[in-house]
Amino acid sequence: MLDLKFIRENPDLVRKAIEQKGGALDLDELLALDREITELKRRTEALQAERNANARAAAKAAPAERAALIEKGKQIAQQLAELEPQLRKLEARLKNLLYLTPTIPWEGAPVGPDDSFNVETRVHGKPRTFLFEPLDHVELINRNGWGELERIAKISGSRSYALKGDLMLYEQALLRFALDQLVESGFTPISVPAYAREEVFYGHGQFPKAREDVYKIEGEDMYLAGTSEVLLNYLHAGEILPEAELPKAYAGVSTCFRSEAGSAGKDVRGLMRVHQFNKVEQYVLCRAELEESNRWFELMLSNSERILQALELPYRVIEVSTGDMGLGKYRQVDLETWVPSENRYRETHSCSALLDWQARRASLRYRGEDGKVRYAYTLNNTALATPRILVMLLENHQNEDGTVSVPEALRPYFGKERLEPTR
């Protein structure tokens, strides 16, 4: 969310951001509600002051006057009791509206309502020219016995998968490889649960807008997370960290869950879009300085590019438009990796800077060397997510005999130069 003082002082700027990001917020309603709360607080404070003065007067008054003052005190108390629930109700409404306020996007972001306005900024590598008829990843899995896609669907439904043999081992090798890359880059490895309380999703920014994408655990105040970022963003909630402890750079590892509620009929075949997956995520909590945030943004982006380059995969870099980046993003850059069977690039990484938008929601603060308490800045980016990346690896590195070559950087982790059929 944005600072309320900033919204009051910059309504035109906020209104423009709402328009650019396609938000549903009525800013006039928010500002009117803010004024109503301010007036109600003024009345409450005036009544509290009157009550205190009346109590002091009653303590000093003669017996003949004290009864009237006591009665007046009761009347003031009754008025305060009536105002308090009104104030709480209005503040709750205002908080819900503040949850919908967008971060002001950076001036270099393409302006447009959806992903058709995203801009390709550069391309790394060239798509492979095959000298044989290539197979798609599902055909490769079935041919080599690397999974149980149809059988597992009978057990777990659509958008589920089971890997076996070399492909299962390959997935584990990939996750460890990505984690090691982040550790080498100075990130602290951390594993987190796959579930969290509702307030954590509000702190992250997924609630209230994208609640339909999240699985709820019935009977409990718990939901399944779609990324470790959700939990890492709340790890220091409510604390005031000393500036010397910043930045907090985490390499989060977790199993993730997404309902894919808005993707009915899309990518139902194979491993591209599944309900459960594994992910190594970059998350940073840093000082509230734009230069510092930009530095981490570039580092996280370079980490992901380095991983894709080590995997010997062609990819392109996309500057995401205002309408496609989401409410909380200041800047977002996606990496899209080549899928031969589709003859196009598909997103595999998303690097985002959110400034203090998440920090205000989750109360992520630090005390500067000057003694002042500030909200921190947050950033996140994918390092590697499976099984989606397996789609690109299988299809780009397949051989005519149906085996799949392992990139040289992965061979120490996998132990072989090729994925071979399961016997």
GUZA-926427 format. One record per residue: x, y, z of N, C-alpha, C in turn. Coordinates in steps of 0.2 Angstrom, whole numbers, padded with zeros to 4 digits, always signed. Each point is the difference from the previous one (the first is absolute). Example, Ala and Ser with C-alpha at 12.3 -4.5 7.8 and 13.67 -1.06 7.14 Angstrom:
+0066-0028+0039-0004+0006+0000+0004+0006+0000
-0002+0005-0004+0004+0006+0001-0004+0005+0003
//
This chain:
+0004-0006+0000-0004+0006+0000+0004+0006+0000
-0003+0006-0002+0004+0006+0000-0001+0004+0007
+0005+0004+0001-0001+0005+0006-0006+0004-0001
-0004+0000+0005-0006+0004+0000+0001+0008-0001
+0005+0002+0003+0002+0007+0000+0002+0002-0008
+0004-0005-0003+0002+0001-0007-0006+0000-0004
-0005-0004+0001-0006+0000-0004-0004+0007+0001
+0000+0002+0006-0004+0007+0001+0004+0005-0004
+0007+0000+0000+0003+0005-0003+0001+0000-0008
-0001-0007-0002+0002-0001-0007-0006-0004-0004
-0006+0003+0001-0006-0004-0003+0000-0001-0007
+0003+0005-0004+0000-0001-0007+0005-0005-0002
+0006+0000+0003+0005-0006-0001-0003-0006+0001
-0004-0001+0006-0003-0007+0002-0005-0001-0005
-0004+0004-0002-0006-0001-0005+0003-0002-0007
+0006+0003-0002+0003-0002-0006+0002-0008+0001
+0003-0001+0005+0003-0007+0001-0006-0005+0000
-0005+0002+0003-0006-0005+0000-0003-0001-0007
+0000+0005-0004-0002+0000-0007+0005-0005-0004
+0007+0002+0001+0005-0004-0004+0000-0008+0002
-0002-0001+0006+0001-0007+0003-0007-0004-0001
-0005+0004-0002-0007-0003-0001-0003-0002+0007
+0001+0004+0005-0002-0001+0007-0008+0001+0000
-0003-0003+0005-0007+0001+0001-0002+0005+0006
+0006+0003+0002-0001+0005+0006-0004+0006-0002
-0004+0002+0004-0003+0007-0001+0003+0005+0005
+0005+0004-0003+0004+0004+0005-0004+0005+0003
-0005+0003-0003-0005+0005+0003-0003-0003+0007
-0002-0006-0001-0003-0004+0006+0005+0000+0005
+0006-0002-0001+0005-0001+0005+0002+0007+0003
+0000+0005-0004+0002+0007+0003-0006+0002+0005
-0006-0001-0003-0006+0002+0004+0000-0004+0007
+0001-0006-0001+0000-0004+0007+0006+0002+0004
+0005+0002-0002+0006+0002+0004-0002+0007+0003
-0004+0004-0003-0002+0007+0003-0005-0002+0005
-0004-0005-0001-0006-0001+0005+0004-0003+0006
+0005-0004-0001+0003-0003+0006+0004+0005+0004
+0003+0005-0004+0004+0005+0004-0005+0005+0004
-0006+0001-0003-0005+0004+0004-0003-0004+0006
-0001-0006-0001-0002-0005+0006+0005+0000+0005
+0007+0000-0002+0005+0000+0005+0000+0006+0004
-0001+0006-0004+0000+0006+0003-0005+0001+0005
-0006-0003-0001-0006+0000+0004+0002-0004+0006
+0003-0006-0001+0002-0004+0006+0005+0003+0004
+0005+0003-0002+0005+0003+0004-0003+0006+0004
-0005+0004-0003-0003+0005+0003-0004-0002+0006
-0004-0006-0001-0004-0003+0005+0005-0003+0006
+0005-0003-0002+0005-0002+0005+0003+0005+0004
+0001+0006-0003+0003+0006+0004-0005+0002+0004
-0006+0001-0002-0006+0002+0004-0001-0004+0006
+0000-0007-0001-0001-0005+0005+0005+0001+0005
+0007+0001-0002+0005+0000+0005-0001+0007+0004
-0002+0005-0003-0001+0007+0004-0006-0001+0004
-0005-0003-0002-0006-0001+0004+0002-0004+0007
+0004-0006-0001+0002-0004+0005+0004+0004+0005
+0005+0004-0002+0003+0005+0005-0004+0004+0003
-0005+0003-0003-0004+0005+0003-0005-0004+0005
-0002-0006-0001-0004-0003+0004+0004-0002+0007
+0006-0001-0001+0004-0002+0006+0001+0006+0005
-0001+0006-0003+0001+0006+0004-0006+0003+0002
-0006-0002-0003-0006+0003+0001-0003-0001+0006
-0004+0005+0002-0004-0001+0006-0005-0006-0001
-0003-0003+0006-0004-0005-0001-0007+0001-0004
-0002+0006+0001-0006+0002-0004+0001+0000-0007
+0006+0002-0002+0002+0000-0008+0002-0007-0003
+0003-0004+0005+0003-0006-0003-0004-0005-0003
-0007+0000+0002-0004-0005-0003-0001+0002-0007
-0001+0006-0002-0001+0003-0006+0006-0002-0005
+0006+0001+0003+0006-0001-0004+0001-0007-0001
-0002-0004+0005+0000-0008-0001-0004-0002-0006
-0006+0003+0000-0005-0002-0005+0002+0002-0007
+0003+0006+0000+0003+0003-0006+0006-0005-0003
+0004-0002+0005+0005-0005-0002-0003-0006-0003
-0005-0003+0002-0004-0006-0002-0002+0002-0007
-0003+0006-0001-0002+0001-0007+0005+0000-0005
+0006+0003+0002+0006+0001-0005+0002-0007-0001
+0001-0004+0005+0002-0007-0001-0005-0004-0005
-0006+0001+0001-0005-0003-0005+0001+0002-0007
+0002+0007-0001+0001+0002-0007+0007-0003-0002
+0005-0001+0004+0006-0003-0002-0001-0007-0002
-0004-0004+0004-0002-0007-0001-0003-0001-0007
-0004+0005-0002-0004+0000-0006+0005+0001-0006
+0004+0005+0001+0005+0002-0005+0005-0006-0002
+0002-0003+0005+0006-0005-0001-0002-0005-0005
-0005-0004+0000-0002-0005-0005+0000+0003-0007
-0003+0006+0000+0000+0004-0007+0007+0001-0003
+0004+0002+0005+0007+0001-0002+0003-0006-0002
+0000-0005+0003+0003-0007-0002-0003-0002-0006
-0006+0001-0001-0003-0003-0007+0002+0004-0006
+0001+0007+0001+0002+0004-0005+0008-0001-0001
+0004-0001+0005+0007-0002-0001+0001-0006-0004
-0004-0005+0002+0000-0007-0004-0001+0001-0007
-0005+0004-0002-0002+0002-0007+0006+0003-0003
+0003+0005+0003+0005+0004-0003+0006-0005-0001
+0002-0005+0005+0005-0004-0001-0001-0005-0006
-0006-0002-0001-0002-0004-0006+0002+0004-0006
-0002+0006+0000+0001+0004-0006+0008+0001-0001
+0003+0001+0005+0008+0001+0000+0003-0006-0003
-0003-0006+0001+0003-0006-0002+0000+0000-0008
-0005+0004-0003+0000+0000-0007+0004+0006-0003
+0003+0004+0004+0004+0005-0003+0006-0002-0004
+0002+0002-0006+0006-0003-0003+0006+0004+0001
+0006-0003+0000+0006+0003+0000+0001+0005-0007
+0003+0006+0001+0001+0004-0006+0005-0004-0004
-0001-0002-0006+0005-0003-0005+0005+0004-0002
+0006-0003-0001+0006+0004-0002-0001+0003-0007
+0003+0006-0001-0001+0004-0006+0002-0004-0007
+0004-0005+0001+0002-0004-0006-0005-0006-0002
-0005-0001+0004-0005-0006-0001-0004+0002-0006
-0001-0005-0005-0004+0001-0005-0008+0001+0002
-0003+0005-0002-0007+0001+0002-0005-0004-0004
-0004-0004+0003-0005-0004-0004-0004-0004+0005
-0006-0002-0002-0004-0004+0004+0001-0007+0001
+0004-0003-0004+0001-0008+0000+0007-0002-0003
+0001-0006+0000+0007-0003-0003+0002+0002-0007
-0005+0002-0004+0001+0002-0007+0004+0006+0000
+0001+0004+0005+0004+0006+0000+0007-0001+0003
+0001-0006+0002+0007-0002+0003+0005+0001-0006
+0006+0002+0002+0005+0001-0005+0006-0004+0001
+0002-0004-0006+0006-0004+0000+0006+0005+0000
+0005-0001+0005+0005+0005+0000+0007-0004-0003
+0000-0006+0001+0006-0004-0003-0001-0007+0000
+0004-0004-0005-0001-0007+0000+0007-0003+0001
+0000-0006+0003+0006-0003+0001+0000-0007-0003
+0004-0002-0004+0000-0006-0004-0005-0001-0005
+0001-0005-0004-0004-0001-0006-0004-0007+0000
-0006+0000-0001-0004-0006+0000+0004-0005-0005
+0000-0006+0003+0003-0006-0004-0003-0002-0006
+0004-0001-0005-0003-0003-0007+0001-0008+0001
-0005-0003+0000+0000-0008+0000+0001-0003-0007
+0005-0005+0000+0001-0004-0006-0004-0006+0000
-0005+0000+0005-0005-0006+0000-0006+0003+0002
-0006-0004+0000-0006+0002+0003+0000+0000+0007
+0000+0006+0004+0000+0000+0007-0007-0002+0003
+0001-0003+0006-0006-0001+0004-0002+0005+0005
-0006+0000+0002-0001+0005+0006+0001-0004+0006
+0000+0004+0006+0002-0003+0006-0004-0006+0002
-0007+0000-0001-0004-0005+0002+0002-0006-0004
+0001+0000-0006+0002-0005-0004+0007-0003+0002
+0004+0004+0002+0007-0002+0002-0001-0004+0007
-0004+0003+0004-0002-0004+0007-0003-0006-0001
-0005-0001-0004-0003-0006-0002+0005-0005-0003
+0003+0002-0005+0005-0004-0004+0005-0003+0005
+0003+0003+0005+0005-0002+0004-0002-0002+0007
-0007+0000+0001-0002-0003+0007+0002+0005+0006
+0000+0006-0002+0003+0005+0005-0006+0003+0005
-0006-0002-0001-0005+0002+0004-0006-0004+0000
-0005+0002+0004-0007-0004+0000-0005+0006+0000
-0001+0003-0006-0004+0005-0001-0007-0002+0000
-0002-0005-0004-0007-0002+0000-0002-0004+0006
+0004-0004+0003-0002-0004+0006-0001+0005+0006
+0005+0005+0000-0001+0004+0006-0006+0005+0000
-0002+0001-0006-0006+0004-0001-0006-0003+0003
+0000-0007-0001-0006-0004+0003+0000+0001+0008
+0006+0001+0003+0001+0001+0007-0001+0007+0002
+0003+0005-0003+0000+0007+0002-0003+0005-0004
-0003-0003-0006-0004+0005-0004+0005+0003-0005
-0003+0005-0004+0004+0003-0006+0005+0005+0003
+0005+0002-0004+0005+0004+0002+0005-0003+0006
+0000-0007+0000+0004-0003+0005+0005-0004-0004
+0006-0002+0003+0005-0004-0003+0004-0004+0005
+0003-0005-0003+0005-0004+0004+0006-0002-0004
+0006+0002+0002+0006-0001-0004+0003-0006+0003
+0004-0004-0004+0003-0006+0002+0006-0001-0004
+0005-0004+0003+0006-0002-0004+0005+0006+0000
+0003+0001-0006+0005+0005-0001-0003+0007+0001
-0007+0001-0002-0003+0006+0000-0001+0003+0007
-0002-0005+0004-0001+0002+0007+0007+0002+0004
+0005-0004-0002+0007+0002+0003+0002+0007-0003
-0001+0001-0007+0002+0006-0003-0004+0006+0003
-0006-0001+0002-0003+0006+0004+0003+0002+0006
+0002-0005+0004+0004+0001+0006+0006+0003-0001
+0004-0002-0005+0006+0003-0002+0000+0007-0001
-0006+0002-0004-0001+0007-0002-0001+0004+0006
-0004-0002+0004-0002+0004+0006+0006+0001+0004
+0005-0005+0001+0006+0001+0004+0005+0005-0003
+0000-0001-0007+0004+0004-0004-0002+0008+0001
-0006+0001-0001-0003+0007+0001+0002+0003+0007
-0001-0004+0005+0001+0002+0007+0007+0002+0001
+0005-0005-0003+0007+0002+0001+0002+0006-0004
-0003+0002-0005+0001+0006-0004-0002+0006+0005
-0005+0000+0003-0002+0005+0005+0004+0001+0006
+0002-0006+0003+0005+0000+0005+0006+0003-0002
+0003-0001-0005+0006+0002-0003-0001+0008-0001
-0006+0002-0001-0001+0007-0001-0001+0004+0006
+0000-0003+0006-0001+0003+0007-0007-0001+0003
-0004-0004-0003-0007-0001+0003+0001-0005+0005
-0005+0001+0005+0000-0005+0006-0005-0006-0002
+0001-0006-0001-0005-0005-0001-0005-0001+0006
-0006-0001-0002-0005-0001+0005-0006-0004-0003
-0002-0005+0004-0006-0003-0002-0006+0002+0004
-0006+0001-0003-0006+0002+0004-0006-0005-0002
-0005+0000+0005-0006-0004-0002-0003+0002-0006
-0005-0004-0002-0004+0002-0006-0006+0003+0002
-0001+0002+0006-0007+0003+0002+0002+0006+0005
-0005+0004+0001+0000+0006+0004-0007+0002+0002
+0000+0005+0005-0006+0003+0002-0003+0005-0005
-0006+0002+0001-0003+0005-0005+0004+0006+0000
+0002+0003+0006+0003+0006+0001+0006+0000-0004
+0004-0005-0001+0006-0001-0004-0001+0002-0007
-0006-0002-0003-0001+0001-0007-0002+0007-0001
-0004+0003+0005-0001+0007+0000+0007+0004+0000
+0004-0002+0004+0007+0004+0001+0004-0001-0007
-0001-0006-0003+0004-0001-0007-0004+0004-0005
-0006+0001+0000-0004+0004-0005-0004-0005-0005
+0000-0006+0002-0004-0005-0004-0008+0001+0001
-0001+0001+0007-0007+0002+0002-0001+0007+0000
-0005+0003-0001-0007-0003-0002-0001-0002-0007
+0004+0003-0004-0001+0000-0008+0000-0007-0003
+0005-0004+0002+0001-0007-0004-0001-0006+0005
-0005+0001+0004-0002-0005+0005-0002-0007-0004
-0003+0001-0006-0002-0006-0004+0006-0004-0002
+0006+0002+0000+0006-0004-0002+0002-0004+0005
-0002+0001+0006+0003-0004+0006-0005-0005+0003
+0003-0006+0002-0004-0005+0003+0000+0001+0007
-0006+0000+0003-0002+0000+0007+0000-0007+0003
+0003+0000+0006+0000-0006+0004-0006+0000+0004
-0005-0004-0001-0007+0001+0003+0001-0001+0008
-0004+0004+0003+0000-0001+0007+0005+0003+0004
+0005+0003-0004+0005+0004+0004+0002+0007-0004
+0003+0004+0004+0002+0007-0003+0006-0001-0003
+0000-0005-0005+0007-0001-0004-0002-0001-0007
+0005+0002-0004+0000+0000-0008+0006-0003-0002
+0000-0003-0006+0006-0002-0003+0003+0005-0004
+0007+0001+0000+0003+0005-0003+0003-0002-0007
+0000+0005-0005+0002-0001-0006+0007+0002-0001
+0003+0002+0005+0008+0002+0000+0002+0001+0007
+0006-0002+0001+0003+0001+0007+0001+0008+0001
-0001+0004-0005+0000+0007+0001-0005+0002+0005
-0006-0003+0000-0006+0002+0004+0002-0001+0007
+0004-0005+0002+0002-0001+0007+0006+0004+0002
+0005+0000-0005+0006+0004+0002-0002+0007+0001
-0005+0003-0004-0002+0007+0001-0003+0001+0007
-0002-0005+0004-0003+0001+0006+0005-0002+0006
+0006-0002-0002+0004-0003+0005+0002+0005+0005
+0001+0006-0002+0002+0005+0005-0005+0005+0001
-0007-0002-0001-0005+0005+0001-0001+0002+0007
-0001+0006+0001-0001+0003+0007+0007+0002+0004
+0005-0002-0003+0007+0001+0003+0003+0007-0002
+0004+0002+0004+0004+0006-0003+0007-0002+0000
+0003-0001-0006+0007-0003+0000+0005+0006+0000
+0005-0001+0003+0006+0005-0001+0002+0000-0007
+0002+0006-0002+0002+0001-0007+0006-0005-0002
+0004-0001+0005+0006-0004-0001-0002-0007-0002
-0006-0003+0001-0002-0007-0001-0002+0000-0008
-0001+0006-0003-0003+0000-0007+0006+0000-0005
+0000-0003-0005-0007-0003-0003+0000-0007+0002
-0007-0003+0000-0001-0007+0001-0001-0003-0007
+0004-0004-0002+0000-0003-0007-0001-0007+0001
-0006-0003-0001-0002-0007+0001-0001-0004-0007
+0003-0006+0000-0002-0005-0005-0005-0005+0003
-0006+0002-0002-0005-0004+0003-0002-0006-0004
-0001-0006+0003-0001-0006-0003-0007-0003+0003
-0004-0002-0004-0007-0002+0002-0004-0004-0006
-0004-0004+0003-0005-0003-0005-0006+0006+0000
-0002+0001-0006-0005+0005-0001-0007-0002-0003
-0005+0003+0001-0007-0002-0003-0003+0006-0003
-0003-0001-0005-0005+0005-0003-0006-0003-0004
-0005+0003+0002-0007-0003-0003+0000+0001-0007
+0003+0005-0003+0000+0002-0007-0008+0001-0002
-0003+0003+0004-0007+0001-0001-0002+0004-0006
+0005+0005-0002-0002+0004-0006+0003-0003-0006
+0002-0006+0000+0003-0003-0006-0003-0006-0003
-0007+0000+0001-0004-0006-0003+0002-0001-0007
+0001-0006-0002+0002-0002-0007+0006+0001-0002
+0005+0004+0004+0006+0002-0003+0005-0005+0003
+0005-0003-0004+0006-0004+0002-0002-0005+0004
-0006-0004-0002-0002-0005+0005+0004-0007-0002
+0004+0000-0005+0004-0006-0002+0007+0001+0002
+0003-0005+0004+0007+0000+0002+0001+0004+0006
+0006+0003+0000+0003+0003+0006+0001+0008+0000
-0003+0003-0005+0000+0007-0001-0003+0004+0006
-0006-0002+0002-0004+0003+0005-0004-0005+0004
+0003-0001+0006-0002-0005+0005-0002+0003+0006
-0004-0004+0004-0002+0002+0007+0005+0000+0005
+0005-0004+0000+0005-0001+0005+0007+0000-0004
+0005+0004+0003+0006+0000-0003+0005+0002+0005
+0007+0000-0002+0005+0001+0005+0004+0007-0003
+0002+0003+0005+0003+0007-0002+0006+0002+0005
+0005+0003-0004+0005+0003+0004-0001+0008-0001
-0001+0004+0005-0002+0007-0001+0005+0004+0003
+0001+0006-0003+0004+0005+0003-0004+0006+0003
+0002+0001+0006-0004+0005+0004+0005+0005+0003
-0002+0007+0000+0005+0004+0003-0004+0006+0004
+0002+0001+0006-0002+0005+0004+0006+0005+0001
-0001+0006-0002+0006+0005+0000-0002+0007+0002
+0005+0004+0001-0001+0007+0002-0005+0004-0005
-0004+0005+0003-0004+0003-0004+0003+0006-0005
+0004-0003-0004+0004+0005-0005-0001-0003-0007
-0002+0004-0004-0001-0002-0007+0006-0003-0003
+0006+0003+0001+0006-0002-0003+0002-0007+0003
-0002-0002+0006+0001-0006+0003-0004-0005-0003
-0007+0002-0001-0005-0005-0003+0002-0002-0007
+0002+0005-0004+0002-0001-0007+0006-0004+0000
+0005+0000+0004+0006-0004+0000-0002-0007+0001
-0004-0002+0005-0003-0006+0001-0004-0003-0005
-0004+0004-0004-0004-0002-0005+0005-0002-0006
+0005+0003-0001+0005-0002-0006+0003-0006+0002
+0002-0001+0007+0004-0006+0002-0005-0006-0001
-0006+0000+0003-0005-0005-0001-0001-0002-0007
-0001+0005-0004-0001-0001-0007+0006-0004-0003
+0006+0002+0001+0006-0003-0002+0001-0007+0002
-0002-0001+0007+0000-0007+0002-0004-0005-0004
-0006+0002-0002-0005-0004-0004+0003-0001-0007
+0002+0006-0003+0003-0001-0006+0006-0005+0000
+0004+0001+0005+0006-0005+0000-0002-0007+0001
-0006-0001+0003-0002-0007+0001-0003-0003-0007
-0004+0004-0004-0002-0001-0006+0006-0002-0005
+0005+0005+0000+0006-0001-0004+0003-0007+0001
+0001-0001+0007+0003-0007+0002-0004-0006-0003
-0007+0001+0000-0004-0005-0003+0000+0000-0007
+0004+0004-0003+0000+0001-0008-0006+0000-0003
-0005+0005+0002-0006+0001-0002-0001+0007-0003
-0003+0000-0006-0001+0007-0003-0006+0003+0004
+0001+0007+0001-0005+0004+0003+0000+0007-0002
-0005+0003+0002-0001+0008-0001-0002+0003+0006
+0002+0007+0000-0001+0004+0006-0006+0005-0002
-0005+0000+0005-0006+0004-0001-0001+0005+0005
-0001+0006-0002-0002+0005+0004-0008+0000+0001
-0002-0001+0006-0007-0001+0001-0004+0007+0000
-0006+0000-0003-0004+0006+0000-0004+0001+0006
-0002+0006+0001-0003+0002+0006-0006-0004+0002
-0004-0002-0005-0006-0003+0001+0001-0008+0001
+0006-0002-0002+0001-0007+0001+0004-0002+0006
+0003+0005+0004+0005-0001+0005-0003-0001+0007
-0007+0002+0001-0003-0001+0006+0001+0006+0004
-0005+0001+0005+0000+0006+0004+0006+0002+0004
+0003-0005+0003+0006+0002+0004+0007+0001-0003
+0000-0001-0007+0007+0000-0003+0002+0007-0002
+0006+0002+0002+0003+0006-0003+0003-0001-0006
+0003-0006-0001+0003-0002-0006+0000-0008-0001
-0002-0002-0006+0001-0008-0001+0003-0001-0006
+0005-0005+0000+0003-0002-0006-0001-0008+0000
-0003-0003-0006+0000-0007+0000+0005-0003-0005
+0002-0006+0002+0004-0004-0005-0005-0005-0003
+0000-0001-0007-0004-0005-0003+0005-0004-0004
-0001-0007+0001+0005-0005-0003-0004-0003-0006
+0004-0002-0005-0002-0003-0006-0003-0007+0001
-0006-0001-0003-0003-0006+0000-0001-0003-0007
+0004-0004-0003+0000-0002-0007-0007-0003-0002
-0003-0004+0004-0007-0003-0003-0005+0006-0001
+0001+0005+0003-0005+0006+0000+0003+0005-0005
+0006+0000-0001+0003+0005-0005-0001+0007+0003
+0001+0000+0007+0000+0007+0003+0003+0000+0007
+0001+0005+0003+0003+0001+0007-0006+0000+0005
+0002-0003+0006-0005-0001+0005+0004+0003+0007
-0004+0003+0004+0003+0003+0006+0002-0005+0005
+0007+0001+0002+0002-0005+0005+0003+0004+0006
+0001+0007+0000+0002+0004+0005-0003+0006+0000
-0001+0003+0006-0003+0007+0001+0003+0003+0006
+0004+0006-0002+0003+0004+0005-0003+0006+0001
-0002+0001+0007-0004+0006+0002+0003+0004+0005
-0001+0006+0000+0002+0005+0005-0007+0003+0002
-0001+0000+0007-0006+0003+0003+0000+0006+0004
+0007+0002+0001+0001+0006+0004-0003-0002+0007
-0004+0005+0003-0002-0002+0007-0008-0002+0000
-0002-0002-0006-0007-0002+0000-0002-0006+0004
+0004-0005+0000-0001-0006+0004+0002+0001+0007
+0005+0004+0001+0003+0002+0007-0005+0003+0004
-0004+0005-0003-0005+0003+0004-0006-0005+0002
-0001-0005-0004-0006-0004+0001+0002-0005+0006
+0007-0002-0001+0002-0005+0005+0004+0003+0006
+0001+0006+0000+0003+0004+0006+0007-0003+0000
+0004+0001-0006+0007-0001+0000+0004+0006+0001
+0003+0001+0005+0003+0006+0002+0008-0001+0002
+0003+0006+0000+0007-0001+0003+0002+0007+0003
+0004+0000+0004+0003+0007+0003+0006+0002-0003
+0000+0005-0003+0006+0003-0003+0005+0002+0004
+0006+0002-0002+0006+0002+0004-0002+0007+0003
-0004+0003-0003-0003+0007+0003-0005-0001+0005
-0002-0006+0002-0005-0002+0005-0007+0000-0002
-0001+0002-0007-0007+0000-0002-0002-0006-0003
-0006-0002+0002-0003-0006-0002-0003+0000-0007
+0001-0004-0005-0002+0000-0007-0003-0006-0002
-0005+0000-0005-0002-0006-0003+0006-0002-0005
+0001-0007-0001+0005-0002-0004-0003-0001-0007
+0005-0002-0005-0002-0001-0007+0000-0008-0001
-0004-0002-0004+0001-0008-0001+0000-0001-0008
+0003-0006-0002+0001-0002-0007-0001-0007+0000
-0001-0003-0005+0000-0007-0001+0001-0002-0007
+0002-0006-0001+0001-0003-0007+0001-0008+0000
-0003-0003-0005+0001-0007+0000+0008-0002-0002
+0002-0005+0003+0007-0003-0002-0002-0006-0004
-0004-0004+0002-0002-0006-0005-0006-0003+0003
-0005-0002-0004-0006-0003+0002-0001-0006-0005
-0001-0006+0004-0001-0006-0004-0008-0002+0002
-0003-0003-0005+0003-0004-0006+0000+0005-0006
-0002+0006+0000-0001+0004-0006+0007+0000-0004
+0005+0001+0004+0007+0001-0004+0002-0007-0003
-0003-0005+0002+0001-0007-0003-0003+0000-0007
-0005+0004-0001-0003+0000-0007+0005+0002-0005
+0004+0006+0002+0005+0003-0004+0006-0004-0001
+0002-0003+0006+0006-0004+0000-0001-0007-0005
-0005-0003+0001-0002-0006-0004+0000+0001-0007
-0004+0006-0002-0001+0001-0007+0006+0003-0004
+0004+0004+0004+0005+0003-0003+0007-0004-0001
+0000-0005+0005+0006-0004+0000-0001-0007-0002
-0006-0002-0003-0001-0006-0002+0004-0003-0006
+0001-0006+0000+0004-0003-0006-0004-0005-0004
+0002-0001-0006-0004-0004-0005-0002-0007+0003
+0004-0003+0004-0002-0006+0003-0005+0000+0006
-0002+0006+0002-0005+0001+0005+0004+0002+0007
+0006-0001+0001+0003+0002+0006+0001+0007+0000
+0002+0003+0006+0000+0007+0001+0007+0002+0003
+0004+0004-0004+0007+0002+0003-0001+0005+0006
+0005-0001+0005+0000+0004+0006+0005+0006-0001
-0002+0006+0001+0005+0005-0001+0006-0001+0005
+0006+0002-0003+0006-0001+0004+0000+0002+0007
-0003+0006+0001+0000+0002+0007-0004-0004+0005
-0005-0004-0003-0004-0005+0004+0003-0007+0001
+0005-0001-0004+0003-0007+0001+0002-0002+0006
+0004+0004+0004+0002-0002+0007-0005-0001+0004
-0006+0003-0001-0006-0001+0005-0004-0006-0002
+0000-0001-0007-0004-0006-0002+0004-0006-0001
+0006+0000-0001+0005-0006+0000+0000-0003-0007
-0004+0002-0005+0001-0002-0007-0001+0005-0005
+0002-0002-0006-0001+0005-0006-0006+0000-0003
-0004-0005+0001-0007-0001-0003-0005-0003+0005
-0006+0002-0002-0006-0003+0004-0002-0006-0005
+0000-0006+0003-0001-0006-0004-0007-0003+0002
-0003-0004-0004-0006-0003+0001+0000-0004+0007
-0006+0000+0003-0001-0004+0006-0001-0007-0002
+0003-0004+0004+0000-0008-0002-0006-0003+0004
//
